[in-house]
Amino acid sequence: MINRRFILEGLECTCRIGIYDHERAAPQRVLIDAELLMSPVSEPTSDDVDDSLNYDEIRDKILGIVGSRHFDLQETLARELFDALRTLDGVVGLRVRTAKPEAYPDCEQIAYQLSDL
């Protein structure tokens, strides 16, 4: 069987996130990755975008959640993204990863991931 996946990598967002005063003072850069495993029966039967999950829908859903409020924890942000993307038509498995690339000066990034793949 062929697996079908939508993969969105490195979506750079500005997010109000963190528990420390310096994090609450201003939004910070967050990177989002999402991998959506699609049901074989949801494979498009034509070359029409209406027969497929539109990439815009994935990206817009992520950006809407990221910009919706302040998140104390990456875990909370990742869970909201995971739960929302899981409801998209045809999605049967999912991996969501959030990363804060500026959290520590001696780390490339600090990340959190949820997956049922």
Disulfide bonds with the S-S distance in Angstrom:
none
